Amino acid sequence: MTLVRGLLSAAAALLAAGLGLRLAPTPLPRAAAAPLAVPAEAQPEAAATSTPPVLRYDAIVAANIFSQDRTAPAMRFLPPGRAAAPTKPRGPTLRLYGITVGPQGAVAIIDADPNIPGAEIYRLGDLVAGARLIAITDSTVTLAESSGPLVLRLQTAARRRQP
């Protein structure tokens, strides 16, 4: 009987300590901000002045990165020794939606013009985003670009279902 009473009082003490720790406010740790050293070759070239520019990162740290007024920087910072990421091509994104064969031949349904909502119908010889359509098979369309042939493939059913 005294053992049960001792266990119950120990459980009550642990419960009280746990609730106290859970409800007590805990101070957040403070990180000391050290100035970042940027090598001279990583800084953009500026006009020759008598004093070097002072690097201030306070404005960057204090800025709201989700602000609607925020604009992209004029020059992206790259740490020394890192190469620039490859840029995405600026041309239109082509997407093949379907291929069908009718009495007048094969046609491809391609979304190529961002100014027109939805996909357009193209036949052999038509220009698709500046490239000539040269072949239509049961699952591919081949375009003749100046850099070489570009083959558009139909997506599989499993990939179409994913958002």
C-alpha positions, 0 to 999 in steps of 0.5 A: 500500500505504501509502495502504491502511494509512493508511485502515485505521489511520484507520478503526480510530481512528474506531471506537475513538473512536465506541465510547468515545463510545457507552460513556462515561456522559453527564451529564444537563443540569440545568434550573434551576427558576424559581418560577412567577408566578400572577396573583391572579385565577387563584388560588381565593378563600380566606378573608381572612388577614393573609398571602398563601398561598405557592405551592409547586410542589415537591409537584406536580413531585415527585408520582408522576402514575401513583400509584393513590392520586392524586386529582383536584384540587378546582379545575382550574388555568386559565392567564390568558386561557384559557377552560374546556374544554367539559364532556362531557355527564353523560347516558348514551352511546347507541349504535345497534347495529342495526335490523331489521324483523319481523312486529311492526314495526321494532325498534332495538338500542341500548346505552342502559342502563349497568346492563344489559350489552350492548344492549337492544331498543326499539320505537316509543314506548319510552323510551330513556334518558328520550327517546321513540323516535319513528322507525326507518328503515333506518339511523337512529333518532330520539329525541324529547328535551326539547332537540330530536330526537336522531338515532342513526346506524348505523356504517359497516362500515369504522368498526366494524372499527377498534378 
